Amino acid sequence: EVQLVESGGGLVQPGGSLRLSCAASGFTFSSYWMHWVRQAPGKGLEWVSRIASDGSTTNNADFVKGRFTISRDNAKNTLYLQMNSLTVEDTAMYYCVRVEMGWGQGTMVTVSS
Amino acid sequence: EIVMTQSPATLSVSPGERATLSCRASQSVSSNLAWIQQKPGQAPRLLIFGAATRATGIPARFSGSGSGREFTLTISSLQSEDFAVYYCQQYSDWPLTFGGGTKVEI
């Protein structure tokens, strides 16, 4: 069974940083591109970032503006999202996604003073 | 980026009825189209990928069709647990983009 389990969310002040993690199991993690998608409270789904199966290629949404870094550790079957210079607009549930396979349960990031 | 447009925004149906949801892409996405269900307070759940392939554990009453720019999700006989918001998502090109959602309500 495919499982994606996110962690690392929480309450942070504007300008702060957080590192999200996503532990994957039930499939060959190292063979697939992985994505982060977010959902602000009461809003729709918004793609954030993606990373190639071997980590060699990454792409980010325009709003990231160099603040977020996606990475992965294939030996640990884990995906990461390092988020810096957070603003209140980054408040959202963040989901780890393997397209064509499934979504994690999400981890909530709240940016507030 | 590829813009995904869903219609209708809200669909009012009764249990046991058939529901048909539409999704249109601003350019061809071939069959790189997924349907996602989200219930209040829950994480999104993958229903359909490849435009027509049901994900693991998804009941046969859910079916997807279409290719190119026009897609349809059909729920053949609505059950109480199917009342939710449904999103279409293209993964033909990055950024991944989503439709605005269709809320299926009683």
Backbone of each chain as ProteinMPNN parsed JSONL, in Angstrom:
{"seq_chain_A": "EVQLVESGGGLVQPGGSLRLSCAASGFTFSSYWMHWVRQAPGKGLEWVSRIASDGSTTNNADFVKGRFTISRDNAKNTLYLQMNSLTVEDTAMYYCVRVEMGWGQGTMVTVSS", "coords_chain_A": {"N_chain_A": [[0.848, -1.191, 0.0], [0.557, 2.168, -0.905], [2.039, 4.755, 0.902], [2.234, 8.044, 2.101], [3.614, 10.179, 4.297], [3.493, 13.143, 5.829], [5.332, 15.575, 7.743], [6.465, 18.074, 10.124], [5.248, 20.546, 9.955], [3.807, 23.572, 11.425], [3.46, 26.39, 13.694], [4.787, 29.468, 12.782], [6.648, 32.505, 12.836], [6.294, 35.411, 10.692], [8.814, 35.668, 8.203], [10.24, 33.575, 9.201], [11.445, 30.114, 9.232], [10.818, 26.749, 8.061], [11.099, 23.199, 7.883], [9.76, 20.782, 5.957], [8.916, 17.317, 5.887], [8.479, 14.248, 4.118], [7.662, 11.025, 4.413], [7.955, 8.178, 2.516], [6.442, 5.11, 1.448], [5.781, 1.755, 0.268], [6.117, 1.842, -2.445], [8.511, 2.144, -5.125], [10.375, 4.511, -4.293], [12.593, 5.904, -5.305], [12.268, 5.892, -8.02], [10.553, 7.77, -9.003], [9.313, 11.02, -9.921], [8.55, 13.572, -7.548], [6.217, 15.675, -5.8], [5.273, 18.773, -4.183], [2.273, 20.102, -3.013], [0.021, 22.68, -2.145], [-2.637, 23.952, -0.011], [-4.415, 26.625, 0.814], [-6.383, 27.762, 3.607], [-9.77, 27.117, 3.02], [-9.46, 27.399, 0.303], [-8.478, 26.49, -3.129], [-6.428, 23.919, -4.723], [-2.887, 24.161, -5.058], [0.013, 23.944, -6.872], [3.371, 23.564, -5.75], [6.142, 22.713, -5.903], [8.539, 20.541, -7.577], [10.5, 17.525, -7.977], [12.965, 15.646, -9.628], [13.366, 12.06, -10.085], [15.95, 11.258, -9.394], [16.831, 13.468, -8.145], [18.094, 15.374, -9.66], [16.9, 17.399, -11.072], [14.911, 20.212, -10.397], [11.905, 22.101, -9.963], [10.065, 25.099, -9.374], [7.072, 26.798, -8.294], [6.11, 30.056, -9.424], [5.596, 31.803, -7.291], [7.24, 31.006, -5.291], [9.802, 32.088, -5.523], [12.563, 31.637, -4.98], [12.622, 31.085, -2.28], [11.943, 28.592, -1.252], [13.208, 25.25, -1.045], [13.263, 22.211, -2.613], [14.047, 18.836, -1.94], [15.471, 15.502, -1.783], [15.994, 12.307, -0.219], [16.894, 9.45, -1.326], [17.833, 7.124, -0.201], [16.661, 7.111, 2.241], [14.046, 7.172, 1.594], [12.624, 9.622, 1.575], [11.158, 12.807, 1.173], [11.731, 16.31, 1.025], [10.95, 19.716, 2.019], [12.35, 22.68, 2.259], [11.586, 25.656, 3.713], [11.96, 29.053, 3.598], [12.007, 32.521, 4.7], [9.247, 32.95, 5.226], [5.876, 34.016, 4.647], [2.657, 35.431, 5.567], [0.984, 34.654, 3.558], [1.807, 32.155, 2.911], [0.581, 30.425, 4.561], [-0.96, 27.387, 4.884], [-2.16, 24.036, 4.159], [0.167, 21.585, 3.483], [0.894, 19.244, 1.045], [2.35, 16.149, 0.173], [2.938, 14.629, -2.892], [2.588, 11.959, -5.134], [2.212, 11.799, -8.366], [-0.331, 10.092, -10.113], [-0.434, 8.168, -8.215], [-0.908, 8.844, -5.453], [-1.75, 10.881, -2.548], [-0.405, 12.462, 0.383], [-1.426, 12.873, 3.858], [-1.076, 15.418, 4.653], [0.496, 18.37, 6.099], [0.18, 21.009, 8.332], [0.956, 24.383, 7.872], [1.333, 27.341, 9.528], [1.64, 30.737, 9.33], [2.196, 33.359, 11.287], [2.15, 36.252, 13.372]], "CA_chain_A": [[0.0, 0.0, 0.0], [1.301, 3.42, -0.976], [1.85, 5.674, 2.03], [3.01, 9.278, 2.128], [3.342, 10.748, 5.614], [4.172, 14.422, 5.998], [5.565, 16.079, 9.088], [7.299, 19.262, 10.167], [4.486, 21.782, 9.961], [3.629, 24.211, 12.71], [3.276, 27.841, 13.735], [6.057, 30.181, 12.639], [6.478, 33.939, 12.63], [6.719, 35.906, 9.367], [10.262, 35.711, 8.058], [10.824, 32.361, 9.745], [11.716, 28.967, 8.371], [10.366, 25.42, 8.439], [11.477, 22.114, 6.976], [8.778, 19.715, 5.892], [9.382, 16.008, 5.446], [7.459, 13.305, 3.648], [8.18, 9.655, 4.407], [7.244, 7.391, 1.522], [6.572, 3.653, 1.516], [4.841, 1.016, -0.555], [6.488, 1.921, -3.849], [9.944, 2.396, -5.327], [10.46, 5.971, -4.185], [13.69, 6.448, -6.108], [11.948, 5.82, -9.441], [9.494, 8.696, -9.379], [9.237, 12.437, -9.571], [7.684, 13.863, -6.412], [5.718, 17.042, -5.801], [4.579, 19.384, -3.055], [1.096, 20.88, -3.381], [-0.522, 23.284, -0.938], [-4.024, 24.39, -0.027], [-4.72, 27.617, 1.843], [-7.707, 27.509, 4.212], [-10.935, 27.476, 2.226], [-9.091, 27.65, -1.102], [-8.214, 25.33, -3.968], [-5.115, 23.271, -4.686], [-1.856, 24.959, -5.725], [1.308, 23.262, -6.974], [4.475, 24.315, -5.16], [7.49, 22.351, -6.327], [8.712, 19.156, -7.984], [11.879, 17.083, -8.036], [13.169, 14.444, -10.421], [13.56, 10.836, -9.305], [17.315, 11.217, -8.869], [17.136, 14.753, -7.522], [18.928, 16.2, -10.535], [16.123, 18.513, -11.611], [13.833, 20.724, -9.552], [11.18, 23.26, -10.478], [9.221, 25.711, -8.359], [6.076, 27.764, -8.727], [6.64, 31.424, -9.452], [5.46, 32.508, -6.007], [8.302, 30.557, -4.386], [10.808, 33.168, -5.621], [13.828, 31.252, -4.377], [12.517, 30.929, -0.834], [11.754, 27.181, -0.899], [14.084, 24.294, -1.716], [12.818, 20.82, -2.555], [15.148, 17.883, -2.015], [15.063, 14.143, -1.442], [17.013, 11.338, 0.179], [16.345, 8.179, -1.816], [18.229, 6.061, 0.722], [15.718, 7.171, 3.364], [12.679, 7.274, 1.041], [12.068, 10.82, 2.169], [11.106, 14.054, 0.415], [11.809, 17.466, 1.916], [10.726, 21.066, 1.512], [12.896, 23.712, 3.137], [10.875, 26.899, 3.438], [12.549, 30.208, 4.267], [11.357, 33.823, 4.459], [7.813, 32.672, 5.131], [4.927, 35.117, 4.793], [1.317, 34.962, 5.963], [0.373, 34.04, 2.375], [2.249, 30.76, 2.829], [-0.243, 29.623, 5.462], [-1.656, 26.381, 4.081], [-1.833, 22.621, 4.332], [1.127, 21.175, 2.465], [0.753, 17.826, 0.729], [3.331, 15.426, -0.621], [2.141, 13.969, -3.941], [3.152, 11.161, -6.229], [1.185, 11.82, -9.408], [-0.809, 8.773, -10.548], [-0.388, 7.171, -7.164], [-1.608, 9.271, -4.264], [-1.441, 12.066, -1.754], [-0.284, 12.297, 1.815], [-2.515, 13.452, 4.648], [-0.793, 16.838, 4.779], [1.001, 18.974, 7.322], [-0.296, 22.397, 8.338], [1.911, 25.457, 8.131], [0.662, 28.593, 9.871], [2.588, 31.839, 9.475], [1.477, 34.418, 11.997], [2.885, 36.885, 14.463]], "C_chain_A": [[0.888, 1.248, 0.0], [0.984, 4.274, 0.243], [2.792, 6.854, 1.893], [2.635, 9.991, 3.426], [4.186, 12.0, 5.818], [4.333, 14.772, 7.469], [6.354, 17.374, 8.992], [6.554, 20.58, 10.154], [4.376, 22.367, 11.361], [3.395, 25.694, 12.56], [4.637, 28.52, 13.689], [5.761, 31.651, 12.403], [6.869, 34.333, 11.209], [8.227, 36.1, 9.326], [10.968, 34.462, 8.543], [10.98, 31.247, 8.726], [11.102, 27.7, 8.949], [10.913, 24.429, 7.427], [10.432, 21.023, 7.079], [9.439, 18.443, 5.405], [8.203, 15.177, 4.995], [8.109, 11.935, 3.554], [7.32, 8.8, 3.493], [7.478, 5.903, 1.735], [5.561, 3.021, 0.586], [5.083, 1.122, -2.046], [7.978, 2.253, -3.931], [10.159, 3.9, -5.434], [11.48, 6.543, -5.174], [13.407, 6.449, -7.603], [11.041, 6.939, -9.919], [9.784, 10.156, -9.037], [8.276, 12.573, -8.383], [7.356, 15.351, -6.392], [5.265, 17.465, -4.407], [3.452, 20.248, -3.624], [0.535, 21.462, -2.101], [-1.961, 23.735, -1.134], [-4.232, 25.356, 1.134], [-6.122, 27.358, 2.386], [-8.853, 28.014, 3.343], [-10.678, 27.697, 0.746], [-8.853, 26.348, -1.853], [-6.781, 24.828, -3.828], [-4.125, 24.038, -5.546], [-0.526, 24.204, -5.701], [2.426, 24.164, -6.475], [5.816, 24.001, -5.825], [7.521, 20.898, -6.764], [10.19, 18.836, -8.058], [11.946, 15.776, -8.807], [13.487, 13.242, -9.523], [14.953, 10.755, -8.687], [17.746, 12.536, -8.229], [17.864, 15.734, -8.411], [18.21, 17.434, -11.064], [15.043, 18.908, -10.613], [13.181, 21.913, -10.239], [10.257, 23.77, -9.381], [8.171, 26.603, -8.999], [6.654, 29.171, -8.633], [6.618, 32.092, -8.082], [6.553, 32.085, -5.008], [9.453, 31.563, -4.356], [12.093, 32.86, -4.868], [13.777, 31.011, -2.891], [12.46, 29.467, -0.391], [12.757, 26.328, -1.679], [13.547, 22.891, -1.513], [14.049, 19.928, -2.678], [14.623, 16.511, -1.627], [16.271, 13.332, -1.021], [16.457, 9.972, -0.207], [16.741, 7.01, -0.918], [17.269, 5.978, 1.915], [14.261, 7.239, 2.911], [11.947, 8.505, 1.576], [12.224, 12.029, 1.249], [11.097, 15.21, 1.417], [11.368, 18.743, 1.202], [11.238, 22.042, 2.569], [12.259, 25.039, 2.751], [11.472, 28.022, 4.276], [11.75, 31.463, 3.947], [9.844, 33.674, 4.307], [6.987, 33.932, 5.364], [3.563, 34.548, 5.167], [0.612, 34.278, 4.799], [0.799, 32.593, 2.184], [1.476, 29.853, 3.777], [-1.114, 28.67, 4.644], [-1.369, 24.989, 4.617], [-0.923, 22.247, 3.182], [1.063, 19.661, 2.303], [1.919, 17.348, -0.125], [2.538, 14.582, -1.628], [3.017, 13.164, -4.873], [2.031, 11.068, -7.267], [0.915, 10.389, -9.879], [-0.754, 7.732, -9.445], [-1.101, 7.613, -5.897], [-1.054, 10.498, -3.577], [-1.225, 11.679, -0.296], [-1.452, 12.956, 2.538], [-2.29, 14.932, 4.931], [-0.214, 17.238, 6.113], [0.713, 20.464, 7.262], [0.818, 23.361, 8.693], [1.121, 26.741, 8.379], [1.721, 29.66, 10.117], [1.832, 33.019, 10.073], [2.351, 34.975, 13.111], [2.071, 36.807, 15.766]], "O_chain_A": [[1.828, 1.368, 0.785], [-0.18, 4.493, 0.578], [3.98, 6.697, 1.61], [1.478, 10.362, 3.628], [5.408, 11.937, 5.959], [3.568, 14.321, 8.322], [6.85, 17.734, 7.925], [7.167, 21.634, 10.327], [4.79, 21.755, 12.346], [3.164, 26.198, 11.461], [5.532, 28.186, 14.465], [4.729, 31.996, 11.827], [7.69, 33.66, 10.587], [8.836, 36.615, 10.263], [12.169, 34.302, 8.322], [10.693, 31.408, 7.54], [10.891, 27.587, 10.157], [11.158, 24.769, 6.27], [10.237, 20.418, 8.133], [10.388, 18.474, 4.622], [7.072, 15.38, 5.436], [8.992, 11.707, 2.727], [6.106, 8.709, 3.673], [8.56, 5.483, 2.146], [4.601, 3.666, 0.164], [4.332, 0.55, -2.836], [8.612, 2.597, -2.933], [10.127, 4.476, -6.522], [11.225, 7.569, -5.805], [14.217, 6.953, -8.382], [10.781, 7.053, -11.117], [10.403, 10.475, -8.022], [7.327, 11.802, -8.235], [8.115, 16.176, -6.899], [4.922, 16.633, -3.567], [3.642, 21.01, -4.572], [0.569, 20.802, -1.063], [-2.44, 23.881, -2.258], [-4.225, 24.951, 2.297], [-6.959, 26.79, 1.685], [-8.9, 29.189, 2.978], [-11.568, 28.131, 0.015], [-9.001, 25.257, -1.304], [-6.032, 25.25, -2.947], [-4.469, 24.511, -6.629], [-0.01, 23.87, -4.634], [2.436, 25.367, -6.736], [6.533, 24.905, -6.254], [6.656, 20.109, -6.385], [11.031, 19.727, -8.183], [11.087, 14.908, -8.655], [13.832, 13.401, -8.352], [15.114, 10.239, -7.581], [18.897, 12.688, -7.822], [18.219, 16.824, -7.962], [18.853, 18.406, -11.461], [14.352, 18.056, -10.055], [13.824, 22.638, -10.999], [9.738, 23.002, -8.571], [8.357, 27.104, -10.108], [7.573, 29.431, -7.856], [7.52, 32.862, -7.751], [6.754, 32.751, -3.993], [10.007, 31.853, -3.295], [12.646, 33.73, -4.195], [14.816, 30.75, -2.285], [12.88, 29.138, 0.719], [13.107, 26.64, -2.817], [13.394, 22.433, -0.381], [14.975, 20.232, -3.43], [13.478, 16.37, -1.197], [17.406, 13.617, -1.404], [15.637, 9.406, 0.516], [16.039, 5.999, -0.886], [17.091, 4.918, 2.515], [13.352, 7.348, 3.734], [10.787, 8.421, 1.98], [13.271, 12.242, 0.637], [10.534, 15.104, 2.507], [11.404, 18.843, -0.024], [10.637, 22.203, 3.631], [12.375, 25.489, 1.611], [11.489, 27.953, 5.505], [10.921, 31.469, 3.038], [9.245, 34.209, 3.374], [7.347, 34.794, 6.166], [3.34, 33.34, 5.092], [-0.253, 33.427, 5.006], [0.208, 31.878, 1.374], [1.694, 28.642, 3.793], [-1.908, 29.105, 3.81], [-0.458, 24.789, 5.421], [-1.215, 22.561, 2.029], [1.163, 18.904, 3.268], [2.398, 18.05, -1.015], [1.581, 13.904, -1.256], [4.056, 13.632, -5.34], [1.042, 10.361, -7.076], [1.837, 9.585, -10.02], [-0.995, 6.55, -9.691], [-1.841, 6.821, -5.314], [-0.035, 11.064, -3.974], [-1.788, 10.7, 0.194], [-2.348, 13.522, 1.912], [-3.197, 15.624, 5.393], [-0.395, 16.558, 7.123], [0.977, 21.109, 6.247], [1.528, 23.181, 9.682], [0.334, 27.169, 7.534], [2.581, 29.518, 10.986], [0.947, 33.597, 9.442], [3.169, 34.272, 13.704], [2.523, 37.288, 16.805]]}, "seq_chain_B": "EIVMTQSPATLSVSPGERATLSCRASQSVSSNLAWIQQKPGQAPRLLIFGAATRATGIPARFSGSGSGREFTLTISSLQSEDFAVYYCQQYSDWPLTFGGGTKVEI", "coords_chain_B": {"N_chain_B": [[1.147, 28.724, -18.528], [-0.94, 25.8, -18.231], [-4.353, 26.181, -18.188], [-6.998, 24.999, -16.27], [-10.403, 24.385, -16.456], [-13.34, 23.905, -14.721], [-16.682, 22.623, -14.769], [-20.099, 22.043, -13.7], [-19.763, 24.698, -11.203], [-21.081, 24.039, -8.893], [-22.969, 21.169, -8.205], [-26.055, 19.905, -7.819], [-27.49, 17.062, -6.634], [-29.371, 14.002, -6.144], [-29.141, 11.196, -3.888], [-28.336, 8.142, -5.491], [-28.725, 9.092, -8.021], [-27.221, 9.945, -11.224], [-24.145, 11.579, -11.772], [-22.457, 14.028, -13.633], [-19.443, 15.456, -14.314], [-17.47, 18.078, -15.633], [-14.394, 18.971, -17.264], [-12.13, 21.174, -18.677], [-9.233, 21.783, -20.585], [-6.849, 24.377, -21.298], [-5.099, 23.885, -23.332], [-4.012, 21.008, -25.175], [-3.681, 18.159, -23.087], [-3.195, 15.611, -23.557], [-3.656, 12.398, -22.306], [-3.021, 12.944, -19.735], [-4.355, 13.402, -17.147], [-5.907, 13.818, -14.058], [-8.414, 12.974, -11.632], [-9.565, 14.168, -8.569], [-10.785, 13.697, -5.335], [-12.158, 15.511, -2.622], [-13.127, 15.603, 0.66], [-14.741, 17.495, 3.277], [-12.402, 18.724, 5.606], [-10.625, 16.695, 5.115], [-7.79, 15.094, 3.496], [-6.933, 15.438, 0.009], [-7.955, 12.882, -2.301], [-6.885, 10.546, -4.616], [-8.726, 9.692, -7.418], [-8.961, 9.004, -10.184], [-6.59, 8.477, -12.756], [-4.548, 9.128, -15.664], [-6.645, 9.876, -17.218], [-8.668, 7.924, -17.368], [-8.24, 5.7, -15.754], [-8.968, 3.963, -12.875], [-7.885, 4.642, -9.57], [-6.235, 2.649, -7.045], [-8.532, 0.82, -5.152], [-10.728, 2.391, -5.672], [-14.186, 2.685, -6.189], [-16.179, 1.087, -8.756], [-18.221, 2.692, -9.664], [-17.244, 5.15, -10.214], [-16.078, 6.768, -13.057], [-13.878, 7.808, -15.647], [-13.41, 9.827, -18.57], [-12.325, 10.935, -21.844], [-9.898, 12.948, -23.67], [-7.083, 14.912, -24.711], [-8.357, 17.978, -24.688], [-10.818, 17.932, -23.423], [-12.632, 16.553, -20.756], [-14.336, 14.161, -18.689], [-15.85, 13.288, -15.627], [-17.72, 10.729, -14.347], [-20.134, 9.765, -12.05], [-21.84, 7.017, -11.387], [-24.024, 6.23, -9.77], [-24.913, 8.019, -7.233], [-23.632, 7.837, -3.978], [-24.051, 8.4, -0.447], [-21.582, 8.982, 0.643], [-20.231, 10.166, -1.407], [-20.587, 12.826, -1.679], [-18.899, 15.725, -2.051], [-15.998, 17.761, -2.878], [-14.715, 17.919, -6.132], [-11.784, 17.826, -7.996], [-10.111, 18.472, -11.063], [-6.928, 17.72, -12.5], [-4.079, 18.528, -14.332], [-1.205, 16.859, -15.557], [0.458, 16.996, -17.627], [2.308, 18.91, -18.238], [4.639, 21.019, -16.49], [3.944, 24.045, -14.673], [2.131, 21.742, -12.566], [-1.357, 21.943, -12.796], [-4.575, 22.82, -11.509], [-8.129, 22.451, -11.69], [-10.824, 24.645, -10.647], [-12.575, 23.264, -9.103], [-15.499, 21.225, -8.497], [-18.319, 21.252, -6.6], [-20.151, 18.713, -5.269], [-23.295, 18.358, -4.168], [-26.1, 17.635, -2.024]], "CA_chain_B": [[0.714, 27.515, -17.867], [-2.198, 25.24, -18.72], [-5.481, 26.552, -17.333], [-8.034, 23.972, -16.184], [-11.69, 24.984, -16.131], [-14.328, 22.888, -14.374], [-18.082, 23.013, -14.731], [-20.447, 23.324, -13.078], [-19.091, 24.945, -9.926], [-21.848, 23.269, -7.922], [-23.89, 20.215, -8.807], [-27.002, 19.407, -6.82], [-28.046, 15.783, -7.063], [-29.932, 13.153, -5.087], [-28.524, 9.863, -3.809], [-28.809, 7.21, -6.501], [-28.69, 9.724, -9.339], [-25.966, 9.995, -11.963], [-23.527, 12.9, -11.791], [-21.477, 14.207, -14.704], [-18.613, 16.627, -14.067], [-16.659, 18.385, -16.809], [-13.113, 19.653, -17.085], [-11.549, 21.573, -19.96], [-7.877, 22.319, -20.527], [-6.616, 25.467, -22.25], [-4.398, 23.257, -24.445], [-4.065, 19.56, -25.027], [-2.877, 17.498, -22.061], [-3.259, 14.193, -23.932], [-4.431, 11.702, -21.266], [-2.354, 13.226, -18.462], [-5.395, 14.083, -16.4], [-6.35, 13.105, -12.868], [-9.542, 13.479, -10.853], [-9.264, 14.105, -7.147], [-11.935, 13.946, -4.465], [-11.811, 16.024, -1.297], [-14.228, 15.81, 1.597], [-14.398, 18.529, 4.269], [-11.476, 18.356, 6.669], [-9.794, 15.548, 4.735], [-6.826, 15.271, 2.423], [-7.379, 14.989, -1.312], [-7.852, 11.449, -2.592], [-6.817, 10.286, -6.053], [-9.771, 8.798, -7.934], [-8.716, 8.61, -11.58], [-5.414, 9.021, -13.424], [-4.527, 8.744, -17.069], [-7.976, 10.252, -17.715], [-9.709, 6.892, -17.301], [-7.838, 4.565, -14.924], [-9.297, 4.153, -11.458], [-6.817, 4.378, -8.609], [-6.46, 1.481, -6.196], [-9.593, 0.889, -4.151], [-11.822, 3.283, -6.067], [-15.319, 1.889, -6.672], [-16.445, 1.102, -10.197], [-19.205, 3.71, -10.034], [-16.497, 6.308, -10.704], [-15.423, 6.532, -14.338], [-13.361, 8.986, -16.315], [-13.278, 9.712, -20.016], [-11.827, 12.111, -22.537], [-8.484, 13.112, -23.976], [-6.845, 16.207, -25.348], [-8.763, 19.15, -23.899], [-12.133, 17.754, -22.794], [-12.667, 15.395, -19.883], [-15.555, 13.98, -17.912], [-15.923, 12.327, -14.522], [-19.095, 10.283, -14.137], [-20.445, 8.928, -10.882], [-23.024, 6.392, -11.973], [-25.128, 6.221, -8.809], [-24.293, 8.705, -6.099], [-23.804, 7.363, -2.614], [-23.954, 9.51, 0.515], [-20.174, 9.307, 0.889], [-19.649, 10.798, -2.593], [-20.784, 14.27, -1.651], [-17.539, 16.224, -1.842], [-15.492, 18.609, -3.961], [-13.918, 17.165, -7.091], [-10.858, 18.641, -8.778], [-9.302, 17.854, -12.112], [-5.529, 18.137, -12.428], [-3.275, 18.075, -15.47], [0.212, 16.646, -15.272], [1.146, 16.914, -18.914], [3.414, 19.862, -18.244], [4.691, 21.778, -15.241], [3.483, 23.578, -13.37], [0.862, 21.04, -12.43], [-2.426, 22.894, -12.545], [-5.817, 22.245, -11.044], [-9.35, 23.188, -11.878], [-11.328, 25.302, -9.451], [-13.373, 22.318, -8.319], [-16.956, 21.102, -8.566], [-18.882, 20.768, -5.339], [-21.322, 17.857, -5.462], [-24.077, 18.475, -2.945], [-27.468, 17.114, -2.066]], "C_chain_B": [[-0.637, 27.072, -18.41], [-3.296, 25.551, -17.709], [-6.553, 25.464, -17.427], [-9.331, 24.62, -15.715], [-12.712, 23.889, -15.884], [-15.739, 23.471, -14.392], [-18.956, 21.809, -14.389], [-19.641, 23.546, -11.799], [-19.756, 24.149, -8.81], [-22.833, 22.394, -8.67], [-24.773, 19.651, -7.701], [-27.672, 18.15, -7.344], [-28.613, 15.035, -5.858], [-29.201, 11.829, -5.05], [-29.175, 8.921, -4.824], [-28.806, 7.79, -7.905], [-27.292, 9.659, -9.938], [-25.448, 11.43, -11.946], [-22.463, 12.944, -12.874], [-20.756, 15.54, -14.493], [-17.693, 16.821, -15.263], [-15.41, 19.168, -16.448], [-12.565, 19.949, -18.48], [-10.174, 22.186, -19.74], [-7.683, 23.386, -21.6], [-5.784, 25.009, -23.455], [-4.364, 21.759, -24.17], [-3.14, 19.062, -23.907], [-2.812, 15.99, -22.335], [-4.153, 13.455, -22.933], [-3.837, 11.918, -19.882], [-3.247, 14.045, -17.542], [-5.84, 13.207, -15.241], [-7.588, 13.778, -12.295], [-9.279, 13.191, -9.381], [-10.512, 14.47, -6.366], [-11.441, 14.514, -3.141], [-13.068, 16.273, -0.476], [-13.788, 16.832, 2.651], [-13.473, 17.992, 5.363], [-10.568, 17.188, 6.346], [-8.807, 15.927, 3.641], [-7.438, 14.871, 1.086], [-7.104, 13.5, -1.497], [-7.865, 11.259, -4.095], [-7.904, 9.295, -6.448], [-9.364, 8.157, -9.251], [-7.397, 9.227, -12.026], [-5.38, 8.506, -14.855], [-5.873, 8.937, -17.734], [-9.055, 9.209, -17.45], [-9.379, 5.707, -16.398], [-8.167, 4.841, -13.459], [-8.085, 3.833, -10.586], [-7.2, 3.177, -7.742], [-7.57, 1.735, -5.188], [-10.76, 1.785, -4.504], [-12.963, 2.463, -6.671], [-15.591, 2.093, -8.158], [-17.489, 2.129, -10.611], [-18.548, 5.014, -10.503], [-15.844, 5.944, -12.041], [-14.995, 7.854, -14.959], [-13.253, 8.744, -17.806], [-12.725, 11.011, -20.573], [-10.351, 12.044, -22.821], [-8.319, 14.447, -24.671], [-7.227, 17.356, -24.422], [-10.037, 18.949, -23.095], [-12.197, 16.449, -22.019], [-13.953, 15.366, -19.075], [-15.316, 12.974, -16.806], [-17.394, 12.007, -14.326], [-19.166, 9.435, -12.882], [-21.798, 8.321, -11.182], [-24.229, 6.421, -11.048], [-24.593, 6.761, -7.492], [-24.652, 8.062, -4.767], [-23.594, 8.538, -1.661], [-22.51, 9.944, 0.725], [-19.513, 10.008, -0.298], [-19.836, 12.3, -2.618], [-19.497, 14.922, -1.153], [-17.22, 17.247, -2.922], [-14.571, 17.755, -4.831], [-13.076, 18.134, -7.918], [-10.296, 17.825, -9.935], [-7.909, 18.472, -12.062], [-4.808, 17.639, -13.671], [-1.836, 17.897, -15.027], [0.982, 16.4, -16.567], [2.385, 17.784, -18.931], [3.447, 20.555, -16.886], [4.519, 23.254, -15.588], [2.241, 22.7, -13.465], [-0.198, 22.101, -12.173], [-3.725, 22.161, -12.268], [-6.994, 23.103, -11.502], [-9.813, 23.781, -10.558], [-12.21, 24.425, -8.587], [-14.856, 22.365, -8.648], [-17.429, 20.53, -7.247], [-20.142, 19.975, -5.654], [-22.083, 17.825, -4.143], [-25.471, 17.9, -3.127], [-28.407, 18.25, -2.429]], "O_chain_B": [[-1.383, 27.87, -18.978], [-3.181, 25.224, -16.527], [-6.959, 25.064, -18.518], [-9.354, 25.319, -14.701], [-12.928, 23.035, -16.744], [-15.957, 24.64, -14.076], [-18.613, 20.679, -14.738], [-18.911, 22.653, -11.368], [-19.091, 23.651, -7.902], [-23.453, 22.822, -9.644], [-24.293, 19.003, -6.771], [-28.341, 18.176, -8.377], [-28.361, 15.395, -4.708], [-28.69, 11.378, -6.075], [-30.394, 8.907, -4.991], [-28.878, 7.044, -8.881], [-26.315, 9.358, -9.252], [-26.218, 12.38, -12.089], [-21.667, 12.016, -13.017], [-21.373, 16.605, -14.493], [-17.196, 15.853, -15.838], [-15.374, 19.917, -15.472], [-12.543, 19.078, -19.349], [-9.974, 22.997, -18.835], [-8.276, 23.311, -22.677], [-5.771, 25.681, -24.486], [-4.654, 21.312, -23.061], [-1.988, 19.48, -23.795], [-2.429, 15.203, -21.469], [-5.301, 13.853, -22.734], [-4.12, 11.156, -18.958], [-2.957, 15.193, -17.205], [-6.114, 12.019, -15.409], [-7.789, 14.983, -12.447], [-8.83, 12.106, -9.012], [-11.208, 15.431, -6.693], [-10.433, 14.061, -2.599], [-13.947, 17.043, -0.864], [-12.592, 17.008, 2.885], [-13.732, 16.947, 5.96], [-9.816, 16.732, 7.208], [-8.965, 16.937, 2.957], [-8.358, 14.056, 1.041], [-6.162, 12.942, -0.935], [-8.759, 11.759, -4.778], [-7.997, 8.202, -5.89], [-9.415, 6.938, -9.412], [-7.117, 10.382, -11.705], [-6.094, 7.567, -15.209], [-6.205, 8.247, -18.698], [-10.23, 9.555, -17.32], [-10.188, 4.785, -16.294], [-7.704, 5.824, -12.879], [-7.357, 2.874, -10.84], [-8.356, 2.754, -7.722], [-7.555, 2.731, -4.464], [-11.692, 1.925, -3.712], [-12.736, 1.642, -7.56], [-15.272, 3.135, -8.73], [-17.629, 2.411, -11.801], [-19.199, 5.867, -11.106], [-15.145, 4.936, -12.143], [-15.664, 8.876, -14.812], [-13.034, 7.62, -18.256], [-12.662, 12.033, -19.891], [-9.636, 11.197, -22.286], [-9.284, 15.038, -25.158], [-6.499, 17.667, -23.48], [-10.311, 19.719, -22.174], [-11.866, 15.382, -22.537], [-14.571, 16.398, -18.813], [-14.671, 11.945, -17.008], [-18.217, 12.908, -14.159], [-18.372, 8.517, -12.68], [-22.802, 9.032, -11.228], [-25.352, 6.62, -11.511], [-23.915, 6.061, -6.74], [-25.816, 7.786, -4.477], [-23.018, 9.556, -2.045], [-22.236, 11.121, 0.957], [-18.352, 10.405, -0.206], [-19.295, 12.977, -3.492], [-19.063, 14.715, -0.02], [-18.056, 17.559, -3.77], [-13.761, 16.975, -4.33], [-13.577, 19.118, -8.462], [-10.038, 16.629, -9.795], [-7.74, 19.613, -11.632], [-4.911, 16.464, -14.025], [-1.313, 18.675, -14.23], [1.997, 15.704, -16.597], [3.389, 17.443, -19.556], [2.424, 20.67, -16.213], [4.904, 23.678, -16.678], [1.4, 22.896, -14.342], [0.033, 23.048, -11.421], [-3.944, 21.04, -12.727], [-6.87, 24.315, -11.677], [-9.276, 23.47, -9.494], [-12.556, 24.796, -7.466], [-15.395, 23.406, -9.026], [-16.996, 19.457, -6.828], [-21.087, 20.505, -6.239], [-21.582, 17.33, -3.133], [-25.946, 17.708, -4.247], [-29.617, 18.045, -2.523]]}, "name": "protein", "num_of_chains": 2, "seq": "EVQLVESGGGLVQPGGSLRLSCAASGFTFSSYWMHWVRQAPGKGLEWVSRIASDGSTTNNADFVKGRFTISRDNAKNTLYLQMNSLTVEDTAMYYCVRVEMGWGQGTMVTVSSEIVMTQSPATLSVSPGERATLSCRASQSVSSNLAWIQQKPGQAPRLLIFGAATRATGIPARFSGSGSGREFTLTISSLQSEDFAVYYCQQYSDWPLTFGGGTKVEI"}
